[in-house]
């Protein structure tokens, strides 16, 4: 199964929606809270090509994008193959 990392903040509705979709897919993920960790936010921005909004999602080290990107992959039928890799 794929290794999933998701950078989040506690009060972010998009973060909750992305985590809910991953949970529905039975996909285990590591959550990184950037709200109190400026170093983790900087790490996220470096990995996400400067994107500073949360969530930012990575699958096997590859940047997938944010919540909208995750749901777009799901609608296109491309999320399951990515998660199964």
Steps between C-alpha positions, in 0.01 A plus 500: 500500500611853427662720764283810542595822676256784550594842638206649692378745760236410761226744391529450124180369341684397183745300713211317666339428160826363356558280806140379482545391136826321579336330800208387281759347268656316798824683422728545799672838513746694711361838603740790550346796688670819380299738723762511776805390306643770271777260395241245380312772308827598330566133423151469350545810284836377373357160411181648348678742265412804711136416566421627848139395554396184681449222444794399285500130422787275399479138388827307497684832509318639196296817544133432423378848592228618732148390582351610166775312316433186705127511423572568130713184491213311662245629247733408213543146635872555552521505879464127568795401273718767666410377848553137403851559368 
